[in-house]
Amino acid sequence: MKFSRFGSAAAIIAAGALVLTGCSGGGSSSESTSSTSSIITTNGSEPESGLIPSDTNEVGGGKIIDEIFAGLRYYAADGKPVDDLAESIDTDDSTTFTIKIKADQKFTNGDPVTADSFVMAWQDAVVNLRKNASFFADVEGYNETGQPLTGLSVVDDTTFTVKLSAPASDFPLRLGYSAFYPLPAAAFDAAGKVTDEFGQNPIGNGPYKVDGAKAWKHNESIELVKNDEYKGGREAKNGGLTITFYKDFDSAYADLLSGNLDVLDQIPDSALSTYQDDLGDRAVNQPAAVFQSFTIPSRLPHFSGEEGQLRRQAISYAINREEITKVIFNGTRTPATDFTSPVIDGYSKDIEGNDVLKYNEKKAKELWAEADAISPWDGSFQIAYNADGPHQAWVDAVTNGIKNVLGIESSGVPVAVFGDFRAGITNRSIETAFRSGWQADYPGLYNFLAPLYATGASSNDGDYSSPEFDKLLSEGSSETDLDAANKKFQDAQAVLFKDLPAIPLWYQNVSGGFGEGVQNVEFGWNSVPLYYEITK
């Protein structure tokens, strides 16, 4: 999962439902000497910690790690998994997987990429309780006390096996996520632990490499150059990347307009109404695997049991998503029709019960009256949000709609900074509904559902629990056929539409742009540009 003060809680079957084709503009797409040596400049943010793949779960660090490491697989622009270091990933039962990697692969320091490179990195993640350790929860032997995984076995230099504690239909799909990247022998100390020093000057095997020990200027930028030894499907068509850590998107946008920035992956709110006119065919506005919602904890008065179901449904009917996405977001959001994303394979706009997402004043009032018959409403309905992100406008629009339709007091509750906002959610001290959402880790329906709504799940901030939902989720995960698994996940969403532990709002589009003289710009399923394709 990925957390961002601007975006949604992050941190999520191949995405065939919608191919995300970014705008390409200005000039020929043919490769030239100048383009292959050109440095592409883009925006980013200072990583939270050292650049260790299994210990990075935020957007700033993740963007860098995905460029300097290569894993078993990567995700194409449309989210389809493509084998990278994997020669094959085989299973007969979705429980035991035999993974063969390509021979003669190297890290940039010359260390070979072997089966041990994967197994040691994965064990380090679990034993040392790295931030992404939970991605190995399905592997046999996993627990939360730092014990080694028993389900990993090295067969030879290019082969290892993974045994899961139960079948997981989408396990091969997950393997493109950064938590599963390999690490060189040089990353580990004598005790087999990845060192902090490695995280400050990482050695990878991806399309780019860090340009020396001083390339990462903390809180300023990081410089990456092409890794000529990488020969996978993401081979860079430019000479490198310079990622500047902007303090705000207004400054980044100003640099884009003035020609001092090549690619920007988020337009500031102040320019949403004008950027498409400013940039013309260099503007990007397309769906991405980002889902926005707000969560109503069942511990709040009037929001448990039958009364709670009725009130949640009434509130959802009272929200005019079409109007808000048009007026507040200038069409850079798409009203939600499910709990996942249209760019994910298995997505359906026809989930049973999703009519609750359509604006219907009459239905909202009827359901609220039914709830009042059980227990009369008192108090105010509030939605908390972090004030250091662009949320006030939509929270005000949503709560004003609830107030006008249901005739109750409703308002937003700003929390000054993202850290304090998240702390209140994590320690359960927050006493209101709160903004929530998800940015996919990998392109699968399961990733949008299990972490957020399964009983006891790591990001189940509303403490939702449904045996029916858990059963369908487990059945889907245990399917060996992906289509059958997706059907179970769709059925599980029908349960969510009855209970509404979170109120789906909209899918967040990627709204970005690129400069004059830049070609072959394509934004992927997860809102990140395919930097290796860009030329200028």
N, C-alpha and C positions, 0 to 999 in steps of 0.2 A: 504494500500500500504506500501511497505517497501523500504526504501532508504539505499543504501550502497555505499561507495566510491569505493568498489571493484566490486560489482555486478551491477544490474540494478535497475531502479526506481521500487520501489516496491510501499508492502505496502503493482479480478479475480474472480447439474449436475454431477453427479458421474463419476469418471474417470475410465471408463471401457475400453477405447481405448488401454491402454497399462499398464500392471501390472509391477510395478517396483520391481524387486526382487533383493535385495542386495546380495553381495557375503557373504557366511558364511564359515568360515574356522576353522580348528584346533580344534579337540576334539569333545566330545559328546555334544548334545544339551540338555541332561537330566539335570534337576535342582538338585542341591546339596546344602548342608548347606553352603558351602563356597561361592557358586555363589550367593545365596540369601542375603548374608551379605557383599559381595564385593562392593567396591566403584568403579564406572566407571569414568575414567578421560577423559575429552574431551575439545575441544577448544571453545572459545566464544569471545565476545567483551563487553567492559563496556557499560551497558545500558545508553541511552541518558538522561533518567530521572528516576523518581521513578517507581516502578513496579506496576503500576495501569493499568489493561488491556485496558481500553478505551483510555488511554493516551500514549500508546506505539505502535509505527508504524515502528520501525526499528528492524533489525535482532537480535542484541545482546540482547535487552530486551525481544523480542518476544520469543526467544528460551527458556528463563527461565520461562516466564509466562505460556507458554503452558505445562510446566512440573508441576507447582505448583497449577494450576487451572483446574477444570473440568467444562465444559459447558453442554448445552443441547445435543450436539452431538460432535463427534470428527471424524477425517478423517483417514481411514485405509491407509495402505501403498499405495494402488492403487488409493486413493482419494475418495473412496466410503464413504458416510456419515454413521456413526454408532451412534445410540442413546446412550447417556451416562446418563445424569440426566433426559432426557426426557422419560416419560412413553408413551406419544403420542403427535403428532403435527397434528391437523386436520383442514381441511378447505373444504368448498364447492365451493368457488369462487376465491381462490388465493388472496383474499382481507382481509378477517377476519379469523384469526387463533386462535384456542383454544389449548393452550399448557398445558399439565399436566406433572408435574415432579414427580419423584419417592419419596415416603415417607421415612422418617427417615434418610435423608442424612445430614451430618454435616461438618462444617468447622473444621479445626484442633484445634481451640480454644473452640470447643463445641457448637458454635452458629449453630442453625439449618439452612439448606438450604431450603428456602421457595420461594413462588412466589414473595414475597416482595424483596428477595435477588436479583432477576433479574430486577424487575421493578425499584427499587431504583438505581441500578447500571446503568441502561440504561438512566434513567432521569438525573443522575449526569453527564453522558457523554455529553448530549445535553445542559443542563442548564449551565454547566461550560465550554462549548466549548472545550471539550477534543479533542485530535488529531484525534481520530477515530469517532468523532461525526457524520460525513457524512454517516456512515454506517446505521444510523437511518433515513436517508432522506426520505425513502418511508413510514415511519410511520406517521399516521395522526397527524397534528399539528406541524410537524417539520418546523423550520425556522432557520436562521443563526444568530438570535439575542439572543439566550439563553432562549427561552420560553420552558416550559415543554411540553412534548408530550401529546396530548389528546387521542391518540389511544391505550394507555396502561391501562388495568383495571385488578385489582386483584379480582378474584372470591372467592377463599378460599386459605388456606395455600399451597395447591399444584396445584392450577390452576390459570392461567391468560390468558387474551386475548390480541391479537395484531390486530389493525385495520390499514390497509394501506390506503394511499390516492388514490392508483390505484393498480390494480392487479400486482403481481410480481411472475412469475412462479418459480423463483429460490430462493425465500425467505427462505424456509426450508433448502436449501443447505447452505446458508450463516451462519446459526446458529452455525456452528462449529468454526467460526472465533473468535479470542480472544476478539474482541470488545463486544461480546454478553455474556461474562462470568458473573457469579453472584458475589456479594461481601457480606461479613458478616456484621451484624449490627455494629460490632466494627470498621468498616472502616469509619463510618460517624460521623461527629460532630453534635452538637445540631441542626444546621441549615440544616442538611441532605446533607452535602458536604463531599466527600471523602478527608481525611486529607493527607497532605504531609508526615506526620510521618508514616502513613500506607504504603505509597509507598516505604519507606525505610526498612520496616520490614513487608512485606505482609503476610496475613493469607489467605491461600487458601483451596482448597478441592480436589486437584488433586492427582496423583500418588506419588508425592514427596512434601516435605515441606522444608522451609528454616530452616537450622540447628542452630536456635538461633539468637539472636539480633546481634551477631558479625560475622555471617556467610558470610555476604557480605563485602568483603574487597575491597573497591573501587579501580578500575584500576588494580586489581590483580586477584581476583577470587571470586566465590561464591560456598558455599557448601550446597548441598541439600541431604536430607535423605528420605528414604522410608516413605510414609504416610500409616501406617497400617490400618487406618480407611477407606481408599478408596477401594471400592470393584467393581469398574467398569471394563470395557474391557481393560483398560490400566494398570492394576495392575502390579507394578514393580516386576521384577524377579531378581533384584539386591538390594543392600543395600542403594544405593544412587548415586549421581552424584557430582563430583567436576569439575566445569567449569572454566578453566583458561583463562584470558583475554590476549591473546598474542598480541604483538605489530605488528607482521608480521607473515606470514604463513611459512616462511623459518625456524623460530625458532620452530614453532609447528611441522613441518615435521621432524626436527632433533630430537625432543623429541619422536616422533612416532618411528623413526628408532632405537633409543637407548632404547626403552622399557619404557620410562617415560610418555607416553601418550597412552591411549587405542583406542580412535576413533578421527579421523580428518576428517572434512567435506569439506575441500577445500585444494587441493594440490597447492603449490606455482608454479608460472610460471616456475621457474628455474628447477623444477623437473618433469614437464609434459611429457618430452620425455623419462624419466627413471623410473618413479614411478611404472609402471606396472611390469617392470622387478625387481625393488627393492622389491616389496611387493608380487608379484605372485598372488595367489588366495585371498589375503587380499586386493587387489586393487579394487576400485569401479569406474565404468565409465558408467553412465546411464542417459537417458534423465530426465529432471525435468521441473517443470512448471515455467521456466524462459525464457523469450523472449527478444532478443536483436535486436536493430534497430538504425537508426539515423533519426532525424526529420529535415525536411526542412520547416521552417516557410513560410507561403504564403506572408508575408510582405517583404521578400527578393526580390530584383530586379530580374526579369525574371522567377519568380516562382509562378505567379498567372494566373488564367484563362487558356485558351487553351495552351498558350505557356508553362505555368508552368507544366501542365499535361504531355506534350510531353517531357520536360526536365527531369522530375522525372522518367518517364518510361525509357528514354535513360540511365540515370545514373544507374538505377537498372539493366538493361541488361548488363551494362559494368562491373559488379562486379562478379568475379569468386568465388562464395561461396564454391564450392566443393574444390577448390585448397587452399583457405585460411583456411578452417576448418581442412584440412589435414596437411598443412605445418606449419601454425602458431600455431594451437591449438592441433596438434598431435591427431586428432580424438576425442577431448573432447567437440566438438560442432557438431551440426547437422544442415545442411542448412535448412533454413525456407521454408515452403510451405504455410504458412498462417500467420495470425496475433495473433495466440493464442499459443497452445502447443499440441504436440501429446499425452500427458498424460491426457488430458481433454476429458471427454465424450462429443461427438458432434463434435470433431475435424474431419476435412476432408482435405485430400491432393489434393482434386479435386475441389477446389473453382474456379469458373469462373474468368479468368483473371490472375491466379497465374503463368502463363508461363512467366510473366515479371520478375520472380525471377531466371530464367535460364540464364546462361551466353550466350550472343549472340552479338558478335561484330558488325555484319552487321546490325542487327536490331537497335542497339544502335546508330550507325552512321546515319542511315536513319531518326530516330526520332529526333535526334539532328539537322539535316539539316532542317527538317520540322519546328522546333522551330525557327531556325535562319531565315527562310523565313518570320516569323511573326515579329521578332525583333532580330537583330544580337547580338550574345553573346559578352559581354565584362567583363573583370575582372577575378577573380579566384574563383573556387569552393573550400570551406574549410569546414572541420568538426572539431568542438571543442570537447575537452574531458578533463577530470580531470587527471592531470599527476601523482597524488598519487595513482592511480589504474593501473592495467595492460592493458592499452589500446593503447599505442603508436604503437605497432607492427601491430595490425590489422587495425588501422586508416591509417598508412602508406601504408599498402597493398591495402586497398580499394581506397585511393586517387591516388596511383600510377596507379592502374588499370583504373580509370576514366581518368587520364591524358593520358595514352597510347592509350586508345580506342577512346576517343573523341577529342584528340589533344588540350586540354585546360590546363591551369595551375590549379593544384589541390594539396592541402596539408592539414595536420592536424594543429590544433591550440591548443597547450597545455595550460591548466589553472592549476596553481600550486596545489590548494587544492580543494577537493570536495565541501566544503561550498561555496567558491567563484564561482565555476562552477555552482552550483545550484542557487545561488543568481542571476547570470546573466540571467539564463533561466527564473526564477520566475518574475523578474522585467522587462523582455523583453528588456534588454540592449544588449543582445548578437546579433551580426549581421552576424552570419554564421549558417550553419547547425550544429547540435550537437548530440552526442551520446545519446541514449535513450533506453527504454526497460521496462520490467515489470516482477516482481515476484509475483505470484498469492497470493491473500489473502484467497481465497477459490476456490475449483476446478470447476469453471464454465466459459463458454465462455463469458458470459456477463461481468465478471470481467476484462477480457482482452480488452474489447471494449468500454464500457460506460465511464470509468474514463479517458480514453486517447483520445477518438475521438468524443464523444457527444458534441454538441454545448455548450460551457460554462462550461464543466466538470472540476473538480478540478485539474486533471493532464493533461489537454489538452494544453500542453506547446507550441504547434505550432499554436494554435487558429484556428484549422480546424473547418469548419461548413458546413454541408450538410443536407438539409431538407430530402433528400431521405434516407440517412443513419439514421438520427434521427428517421424517421418514422418506418423503419424496426426494429430498436432497441426497440422502444416503443411497436410495435406489438409483438415482441418476448417476451418481458418482461410481456406482458399482457396475453399471452397464459397460459392456465391451464394445457396443456399437454407439458411435457418436450421435447419430440421429435419434436413437432411442433414448440416449442420455438427455439430449436437449428437450425431448418431449416431457420427460420427468421434471426438468427444470422449469419448463413452461407451466406445468401443473402446479409446481411449488409456488410460482408467482400468483396463481389464482388464489391460493391461501393468503398470500400477502395482501391481495386486493380486498379480501374480506376483513382482515385485521388492521391493515394500514399502520404498521409500527413506525413507518416513515411516510410522509406525504410526497410522492413524486412531483417534481415541478417541471424540469426541462433538461434537455441534453445541451451541454455547453459546447458550442462550436469552437473550432480553432479560428481565431481572427488574427491574421498576421499580414505580413507583406515583405517585399524585397526590393532592393534598389535597382536603379538603372544599370545596365551592363551586366546584370546577373542572369544566368540562364539555368534551366533544368531544375527549378525549385519545385519540390513536391513535399507536401506535408502528409505524414502517415496517419494511420488509424488512431494513434495515441496522442496526436496533436504535435508531435515532434518532427521537424524537417528531416528529410533524408540528406544529411549534410554531405555524404560521400558522393552524391550525384551532382552536386552543384558545381557549376563552372562560371567563370567570368573572364 
